[in-house]
């Protein structure tokens, strides 16, 4: 039977962070441990000072942790939990991108449990944790609404993504003003991540009527807003649409699951240190082509949600859905950005490891067409060829073809 898990409170308004004190009070917190992205806690932003002031209105003490960069690791978790315990924190807030919120989830869990193992988290009927609030400053990961977290084990270079309903924050605080300064490239990386969440949630074999509502609305909002906010990041109305779409997409995939684009994107990002949104954006067109025959009707509905003419036949609409995503990647410079991280020949050499990691992670069984080794290898091969062709020299193309 389909079940919809989502945050108890979702607050959407400009200046929403000014109400953090109310939300923490409602959860019984008084000593607040805040995970915040480093650049937000330094000049010229100094968001930590604003947050400390908001919490102080109700006499709450706060401690801030920002000693991490990129996607969080198990080492970051251990250090943050140690600082939390020294501070005797009784509530956790994650402020920033998905990394900050995922790290906050882990700290809330391990700060409220002794001796629990990473592999145990999905198996527990009841997962105790500290009160948890999430304040996204990007519009992409949807982590403020999801029951999963992504933490990298530096010893194995594997991104773990354990899931449990109790990982969903108690409150998602969506403040569009916090996304106004996001640069164009990360605006589209995170926006395309949200779009991938919504599309994969919609075509997942675990999709339901409830998740479909959130997925399709997220796709519509992103289709109507992403190009505009890329051109004008100061448009607060578009920023609000995008941060709400990201949350909707998070609800959709958290309950229906992502699929192959995320399963393949996680190891690709880990191996080449690619921003997560960029890695899934690179793979999405190839994954859609792979699964097209298994869910044409659903891809046709995706195309309509992205603005295509609903009077076209299903076959044409399904094909157009892929073309729209390819056009996004061209318009937003996704293929060229990939060249900053990926050397095509190195990608070819890494395919066996990438395939093994892809097939061992989440999101494979929920694909309507379940991939095997050859399918995943071909997707990576096509990506390598596309990256080599993006503004490449004749020598690069020749090297890859050899």
C-alpha positions, 0 to 999 in steps of 0.5 A: 500500500502506498505511503507518503512520508513528508515533513510535519511542517513546511514553511515557505516565505521570504524571511522564513529563517526569522521563525526558526526560534518558534520551530525550535521551541515547538520541538523543545530545543534550547541548545541548538547545534547548527550545521552550516555551509562554510561560505555562509558562515564567513564574510560577506554572508555571515548568515550564522550571525543572523541565525544566532540572533534569531535563536537568541530571541528566545534565549537559545544558545547555539553552536555552529559547525562548518568544517567540511567541504563538498559532500560529507564524509563519515569523518565529518560526521564523527567530528560534528557529533563530537562537537555536538556532544561537547556543546550538549546540543539538544536540537540540530539545524542543517543550513545550506545545500544537500551536504549540510542537510545530509550531515545534519541528519547524520548528526541528529541520528548519531548524536541521539544513539550510541553504538548504531552502525550505518548498515543498521539504520534502514533496518530499525523499526524506530530510529531515535534522533535529536529534533531536526530542522532543515533550511535549504539554500539551494533549490535542488537536492530536496533533502529537507523533505527526504528520508535518505542521506548521502555520506561518503566513506573515504576509506572505500570512496563509496557514497552510502545512502541509508534511508529511514522515515525518521531521517525526514526533518521535523520542519523544512524551512524554505526561504527563497531569499537565501537562494538569490545569490546562488551563481548561474552554474549551481542554479542549473546544477541543483535545478537539474538535480531536482528535475531528475528527482521528479522525473525518476520519481514519476517513472519509478515502478514504486510511483503512486497517485500521491507521488505523481502529484508532487512529481508532475507539479515539480516538473511543471514548475521547473520547466516554467522557471529554470531558464528564467532563473538562470538568466536572472537569479535575482527574480524572487518569484522564480526562486520561490517556484524553484525552491518549492519545486525542489521540495516537491521533487524531494517528496516524490523521490523520497517515497517513490525512489530515484532510478538509474541516473542517480544510481550511476551518478553517485559513483561518477561523482565520487570517482571524478569529484563532480558536483552531484547535480552536474553528475546526474544531469550528465547521465539523465538523457542517456538513462531516459533513452535506455528506459524509453520503451518501458514507459513511453506514456510516462515520458510523454506526460513528462514532456507535456509537463515541460510545456510540449503540445499535448495533442502530439502522439505518445511516441513523439512526446516521449522522444521530445522529453529526451530532446528537452533534457538534451537542450537544457544540457546544451543551453546551460553548458552542462557538457562543457562543464563536464570537461572540467572534471572528466577526462574521457579516456579516464572515464572509459578506464573506470567503467568496470568500477563504476558499473559495479558501484552502480549496480550495488547501490539503490535505484536499480530495482525501481527502474521500469527496465532493470539494467544489467552490466552491459547496459550501464557500461554503454551509458558510461561509454556514451557519456564519455563520447559526448564529453569528448565531442563537447568542444573537443579537439580532433586528437581527443576524439581520436584517442577515445576512439582508439 
